[in-house]
Amino acid sequence: MANTRSAEKRSKQAERRRQRNLQVRTRVKGAVKKVRELLARGDAAGAKSALVSASQALDRAASKGVLHRNAASRRIARLAHAVAHAGKPA
């Protein structure tokens, strides 16, 4: 429990940020999961369109500071690589 008014305020701010960050992370996870599911099904065209929304969600999370910009960029690159090589023989 907070002992001072400023600590109380900080606690409230932290809780609001936590809730907002949770929503952003959930949106990112859902978008990435959709791309991976479409790739597993073999739907390359669907995965390509889902990649656009996933990269937007990752970029948005990075701009808000929820994810580090390099981490978001790395995830986008790995998804794009997977989509580019979808349906091609190994």
Summary of the structure (lengths in Angstrom):
residues: 90
radius of gyration: 17.6
end to end distance: 56.8
largest distance: 63.2
contacts: 232
relative contact order: 0.13
helix: 82%
strand: 0%
